[in-house]
Amino acid sequence: MTKPRVLVVGGTGRLGQYISKASLEQGYPTFLLTRSPLGTDESKTALIQSFKDSGAIIVEGSLENYESLLSALRQVDVVISPVTESKLLDQLKLVEAIKEVGTIKRFLPSEFGTDPDKVLHALEPSQKLLFGIKRQVRRAIEEAGIPYTYISSNCIACFFVSGLAQYGQFTPPRDKVAIYGDGNTKVVWVDEHDSATYTLKTIDDPRTINKTVYLRPPANILSQNEVVEIWEKKIGKTLERTTISEEDILKRIQDEGFPVNVDLATFHVIFYKGALYGFDMGPNGLDSFELYPEVTYTTVDSYLDRFL
Ligand SMILES: NC(=O)c1ccc[n+]([C@@H]2O[C@H](COP(=O)([O-])OP(=O)(O)OC[C@H]3O[C@@H](n4cnc5c(N)ncnc54)[C@H](OP(=O)(O)O)[C@@H]3O)[C@@H](O)[C@H]2O)c1
C-alpha cells in the first residue's frame, strides 16, 4: 500500500522536529513547511539540511500566506501541525485551506499535550489562551468535516521528566526538589521521540479517524513523588523536599506575566487537579498502548539515565 504523503507545519519546532524525524523514519514521503528555507535562518540550517538529506521536501510558506498553504496542501495527503503556541489560532486559516483543497485525508492540529476538552476547569490564563484556542480549532475542524486525529501527548519528557517537573529547569536537581501539593497526583510522562512515533502511527490507521489518542505508556503513569524517588535511587541520595502548596501556585499565577502564567496554570491543572489521568476517555478516546503494543517506549526510569 502506498504511504500517504505527510506535510508537517512547524516541523522544525521543539516537538515538531521529532515528528519530522519520525515521519522520515517511518518511510512517509515528508514535506516540511517552514518560513525559513535553507540558508535563511542560521539557527535552523543544520536541522533543515539534515531533514533534506533524509529525503524531506522543504516547502517555503507560513500560516499567514494562504496561497503557500494551498500550494503545499495540493502535494500531500496528511497534515500534522505541531505549530507554535502563539500561532494556534492562525491554524483556522489552515483549516480553511484544507477544506478548500478537499483532498486531505487526515489532519492532526497542534495539540500534543493535555486534552483541551477535558480541562474546562483549568484556570485562566491557560483556559483562554491555550486550551480555549485548541478547542476552537477542534470545533472548526469538526464543522468543516475534515477527518482528524487529536494527539494527547501528556507531559513530554524533555520538558517535564528532565527537571523532575521543576518549572524552567531541564536537568534533574541533586540537592533540593519542589513538590506540587502532596506530590501524589498521577501524571503521564512521554518521551519526545515516542510521542512522535505514536503520532505517525495514527495517521493512516483507520481506527484513529476522528478520535483522540491518549499517549499512556503504562510504566510512565507516575506521580511526581514516584519520579523523584526513581531519580533518588539512581543517585543514591534523598533530596531535600519543599512543598509548593496550591495557594502558592495560585498566587504565582496571579503575580506572573505572560507566558509564565499560562505555563503555571497548566502545571496547576496537571499536578493539582489531575488532568492527565483517571478520567473517562469516552467513546472517541483511544489508548496508545492498546493500539500499538509493539512500540518499545522509553520509561521514565531509563530516560533519567542520561543525566547520570
Ligand atoms: N506536552 C508537552 O509537554 C508540550 C510541551 C511543549 C509544547 N507542547 C505543545 O506542542 C505544540 C508545539 O509546541 P512547540 O513548543 O514544539 O512549538 P515551537 O517550537 O514554539 O514552534 C514550532 C514551529 O512553529 C512554526 N511556526 C511559527 N510561526 C509560524 C507561522 N506563522 N507559520 C507557520 N509555521 C510557524 C515554526 O516553523 P519555522 O520557524 O520553521 O517557520 C516552528 O517550527 C503546541 O501545541 C504546544 O502546546 C506540548
The ligand as an ORCA input file, in Angstrom:
! r2SCAN-3c Opt
* xyz 0 1
  N       3.025     18.094     26.157
  C       4.034     18.895     26.380
  O       4.819     18.696     27.330
  C       4.271     20.046     25.439
  C       5.410     20.843     25.606
  C       5.631     21.875     24.693
  C       4.712     22.133     23.668
  N       3.591     21.349     23.580
  C       2.604     21.597     22.512
  O       3.211     21.244     21.280
  C       2.816     22.132     20.238
  C       4.075     22.709     19.562
  O       4.774     23.484     20.510
  P       6.363     23.735     20.405
  O       6.758     24.406     21.671
  O       7.037     22.485     19.984
  O       6.404     24.794     19.207
  P       7.624     25.801     18.817
  O       8.910     25.098     18.958
  O       7.447     27.086     19.566
  O       7.299     26.165     17.277
  C       7.069     25.179     16.324
  C       7.084     25.676     14.904
  O       6.138     26.737     14.689
  C       6.442     27.150     13.368
  N       5.825     28.453     13.120
  C       5.901     29.564     13.879
  N       5.205     30.560     13.302
  C       4.702     30.067     12.148
  C       3.903     30.602     11.119
  N       3.496     31.855     11.159
  N       3.566     29.816     10.075
  C       3.992     28.522     10.022
  N       4.748     27.955     10.969
  C       5.098     28.726     12.018
  C       7.950     27.235     13.303
  O       8.348     26.945     11.954
  P       9.519     27.730     11.161
  O      10.280     28.559     12.148
  O      10.347     26.628     10.568
  O       8.817     28.524     10.131
  C       8.374     26.128     14.286
  O       8.899     25.018     13.576
  C       1.909     23.176     20.900
  O       0.567     22.824     20.680
  C       2.230     23.070     22.371
  O       1.135     23.408     23.210
  C       3.365     20.309     24.420
*
